[in-house]
Amino acid sequence: MPNSIRRSASPPVRRALAPLGVFALALAVSAGAAFAAPRPQSADTGQIAGTIYFQGKKPVLHVINMGKDSVCASLHSAPVYSQDGQVNANGTLPNAFIFVKQSSATLPSAPPRAPSTLTQKGCEYAPHVVGVMVGQPFEVINLDPTTHNIHVMPKRNREWNVSQQPGSPSVVRRFTAPEVMIPARCNVHPWMKAYIGVVSNPFYAVTGAKGGYTLKNLPSGDYTIEVWTADFGVQERHVVMTAGKTSTQNFTFENH
């Protein structure tokens, strides 16, 4: 049975949590959504793994009308549904963003040189939810034969709004402060939405078609992990991490 917790904040950690640094270890990988090839789990670190469950009545997803752009409409032979509110066939949630929010462990820093990428294809953003570290290149690619205009609307970072013609070079930006989550839209195609999780460490994951996640290579210590969803709220939990162990942390969200 999945673990279900209240939406309120988790009990206070018994010893003070130190601010996170960024970490040079391999990125955490979710089931079905990989950011980089992870290093093997070492004996002196542990991992947190689990599944993001859903209970209640599933939201009714609306069909996206792409008729205002004949190019977008021509790229699909079947109906396209909104990605917010999706529930997997196995009763789990895709597009949930899980990350280490606080830790008592000292975590080394260094953002990856390789970019985190958001792609415009079929007049949709892929992935719908994406993570990136502070200082890491964030790349936006247009693979469509039509013009897009990506509008990133943060509160702590600098806002930007850039048009991309078909075949134009990638747009690359960097974020200077952690922020979960930043909405992004296309000003030309209002149905296009994405969410960007900017974090100060590489321990994050986005759930895929099976709803699972894994945060690898965590040093021993006290952690607060947070799970963000676009439609069902946010939950967080205190976890004590022990080297060589896997801490199973399942979450359940409801549709009220």
For each residue, the residues with C-beta under 8 A, 3 or more apart:
1:
2: 51 53 55 250 251 252
3: 50 249 250 251 252
4: 53 55 251 252
5: 10 235 237 251 252
6:
7: 233 234 235
8:
9: 236
10: 5 224 236 237 238
11: 238
12:
13: 16 17 102 104 222 224 238
14: 222
15: 104 222
16: 13 104
17: 13 102 103 104 222 224
18: 102 103 104 105 106
19: 102
20: 100 101 102 103 107 200 201
21: 106 107 108 109 200 201
22: 107 108 109 110 111 133 134 135 200 201 202
23: 107 108 109 110 201 202 203
24: 108 109 110 202
25: 39 108 202 216 217
26: 36 37 38 39 202 216 217
27: 35 36 38 112 202 204
28: 35 38 202 203 204 205 213 214 215 216
29: 33 34 35 36 38 205 214 216
30: 33 34 98 205 206 207 208 212 213 214
31: 207 208 210 211 212 213 214
32: 94 207 208 209 210 212
33: 29 30 127 205 206 207 208
34: 29 30 37 38
35: 27 28 29 116 131 204
36: 26 27 29 112 114
37: 26 34
38: 26 27 28 29 34 216 217
39: 25 26 42 216 217
40:
41: 45 47 216 217
42: 39 45 217
43: 243 244
44: 219 243 244
45: 41 42 216 217 218 219 220 243 244
46: 218 220 241 242 243 244 245 246 247
47: 41 214 215 216 217 218 245 246 247
48: 214 215 218 223 225 239 241 246 247 248 249
49: 212 213 214 215 246 247 248 249
50: 3 212 213 248 249 250 251
51: 2 92 210 211 212 213 250 251
52: 92 93 96 98 207 211 212 213 227 229 250 251 252 253
53: 2 4 91 92 93 211 250 251 252 253
54: 58 87 88 91 92 93 232 252 253 254 255
55: 2 4 91 252 253 254 255
56: 254 255 256
57: 255
58: 54 87 255
59: 85 87 231 255
60:
61: 81 82 85 86
62: 81 82
63: 79 80 81
64: 79 80 81 82 191
65: 68 191
66: 69 72 73 76 80 123 189 191
67: 70 73
68: 65 72 189
69: 66 72 73 123 146 188 189
70: 67 73 74
71: 74 75 123 144 145 146
72: 66 68 69 75 76 122 123 144 146 189
73: 66 67 69 70 76
74: 70 71
75: 71 72 122 123 144
76: 66 72 73 79 80 122
77:
78:
79: 63 64 76
80: 63 64 66 76 122 124
81: 61 62 63 64 86
82: 61 62 64 85 86 191
83: 86 95 124 128 193
84: 95 193 230 231
85: 59 61 82 230 231
86: 61 81 82 83 93 94 95
87: 54 58 59 91 92 93
88: 54 91 92 93 94 209 210 211
89:
90: 210 211
91: 53 54 55 87 88 211
92: 51 52 53 54 87 88 207 210 211 212
93: 52 53 54 86 87 88 96 207 211 229 232 253
94: 32 86 88 207 208 209 211
95: 83 84 86 127 128 129 195 206 207 229 230
96: 52 93 129 206 207 211 213 227 228 229 251 253
97: 129 131 180 181 195 197 204 205 206 227 228 229
98: 30 52 204 205 206 207 213 215 225 226 227 228
99: 131 180 197 199 201 203 204 205 225 226 228
100: 20 103 199 201 203 204 215 218 223 224 225
101: 20 224 225 226 236
102: 13 17 18 19 20 223 224
103: 17 18 20 100 107 201 221 222 223 224
104: 13 15 16 17 18 221 222 223
105: 18 218 219 220 221 222 223 241
106: 18 21 219
107: 20 21 22 23 103 201 219
108: 21 22 23 24 25
109: 21 22 23 24
110: 22 23 24
111: 22 133 134 135 136
112: 27 36 133 136 202
113: 137
114: 36 137
115: 136 137 138 139 172
116: 35 130 131 132 133 136 137 138 139
117: 130 138 139 140 141
118: 125 126 127 130 138 139 140 141 150 184 194 196
119: 125 126 140 141 143
120: 123 124 125 126 140 141 142 143 144 148 150 164 186 192
121: 124 126 143 144
122: 72 75 76 80 144
123: 66 69 71 72 75 120 144 146 148 186 189 191 192
124: 80 83 120 121 128 192
125: 118 119 120 128 184 186 192 193 194
126: 118 119 120 121
127: 33 95 118 130 194 206
128: 83 95 124 125 193 194 195
129: 95 96 97 181 194 195 197 206 230
130: 116 117 118 127 194 195 196 197 206
131: 35 97 99 116 196 197 198 199 204 205 206
132: 116 136 138 175 196 197 198 199
133: 22 111 112 116 136 198 199 200 201 202
134: 22 111 175 176 177 178 198 199 200
135: 22 111 174 175 176
136: 111 112 115 116 132 133 174 175
137: 113 114 115 116 172 173 174
138: 115 116 117 118 132 172 173 174 175 196
139: 115 116 117 118 170 171 172
140: 117 118 119 120 150 162 164 170 171 172 173
141: 117 118 119 120 170
142: 120 148 164 165 166 167 168
143: 119 120 121
144: 71 72 75 120 121 122 123 148 166
145: 71 166
146: 69 71 72 123 166 188
147: 163 164 165 166 188
148: 120 123 142 144 163 164 186 188 189 192
149: 161 162 163 164 186 187 188
150: 118 120 140 161 162 164 171 184 185 186
151: 159 160 161 184 185 186 187
152: 159 160 161 173 182 183 184 196
153: 159 182 183 184 185
154: 157 158 159 175 179 182 198
155: 179 182
156: 177 178 179
157: 154 175 176 177 179 182 198
158: 154 176
159: 151 152 153 154
160: 151 152 173
161: 149 150 151 152 187
162: 140 149 150 171
163: 147 148 149
164: 120 140 142 147 148 149 150 168 171
165: 142 147 168
166: 142 144 145 146 147
167: 142
168: 142 164 165
169:
170: 139 140 141
171: 139 140 150 162 164
172: 115 137 138 139 140
173: 137 138 140 152 160
174: 135 136 137 138
175: 132 134 135 136 138 154 157 179 182 196 198
176: 134 135 157 158
177: 134 156 157 198
178: 134 156 198 199 200
179: 154 155 156 157 175 182 197 198
180: 97 99 197 198 199 226 228
181: 97 129 195 196 197 228 230
182: 152 153 154 155 157 175 179 195 196 197 198
183: 152 153 193 194 195 196
184: 118 125 150 151 152 153 193 194 195 196
185: 150 151 153 190 192 193 194
186: 120 123 125 148 149 150 151 189 190 192
187: 149 151 161 190
188: 69 146 147 148 149
189: 66 68 69 72 123 148 186 192
190: 185 186 187
191: 64 65 66 82 123
192: 120 123 124 125 148 185 186 189
193: 83 84 125 128 183 184 185
194: 118 125 127 128 129 130 183 184 185
195: 95 97 128 129 130 181 182 183 184 230
196: 118 130 131 132 138 152 175 181 182 183 184
197: 97 99 129 130 131 132 179 180 181 182 204 206 228
198: 131 132 133 134 154 157 175 177 178 179 180 182
199: 99 100 131 132 133 134 178 180 202 203 204
200: 20 21 22 133 134 178
201: 20 21 22 23 99 100 103 107 133 204
202: 22 23 24 25 26 27 28 112 133 199
203: 23 28 99 100 199 215 218
204: 27 28 35 97 98 99 100 131 197 199 201 215
205: 28 29 30 33 97 98 99 131 213 214 215
206: 30 33 95 96 97 98 127 129 130 131 197 213
207: 30 31 32 33 52 92 93 94 95 96 98 210 211 212 213
208: 30 31 32 33 94 211 212
209: 32 88 94
210: 31 32 51 88 90 92 207
211: 31 51 52 53 88 90 91 92 93 94 96 207 208
212: 30 31 32 49 50 51 52 92 207 208
213: 28 30 31 49 50 51 52 96 98 205 206 207
214: 28 29 30 31 47 48 49 205
215: 28 47 48 49 98 100 203 204 205 218 225
216: 25 26 28 29 38 39 41 45 47
217: 25 26 38 39 41 42 45 47
218: 45 46 47 48 100 105 203 215 221 223 241
219: 44 45 105 106 107 241 243
220: 45 46 105 241 242 243
221: 103 104 105 218 240 241
222: 13 14 15 17 103 104 105 238 239 240 241
223: 48 100 102 103 104 105 218 238 239 240 241
224: 10 13 17 100 101 102 103 236 237 238 239
225: 48 98 99 100 101 215 236 237 239 249
226: 98 99 101 180 234 235 236
227: 52 96 97 98 234 235 236 251
228: 96 97 98 99 180 181 197 234
229: 52 93 95 96 97 232 233 234 253
230: 84 85 95 129 181 195
231: 59 84 85 255
232: 54 93 229 253 254 255
233: 7 229 253
234: 7 226 227 228 229
235: 5 7 226 227 251 253
236: 9 10 101 224 225 226 227
237: 5 10 224 225 249 251
238: 10 11 13 222 223 224
239: 48 222 223 224 225 247 249
240: 221 222 223 247
241: 46 48 105 218 219 220 221 222 223 245 247
242: 46 220 245 247
243: 43 44 45 46 219 220
244: 43 44 45 46
245: 46 47 241 242
246: 46 47 48 49
247: 46 47 48 49 239 240 241 242
248: 48 49 50
249: 3 48 49 50 225 237 239
250: 2 3 50 51 52 53
251: 2 3 4 5 50 51 52 53 96 227 235 237
252: 2 3 4 5 52 53 54 55
253: 52 53 54 55 93 96 229 232 233 235
254: 54 55 56 232
255: 54 55 56 57 58 59 231 232
256: 56
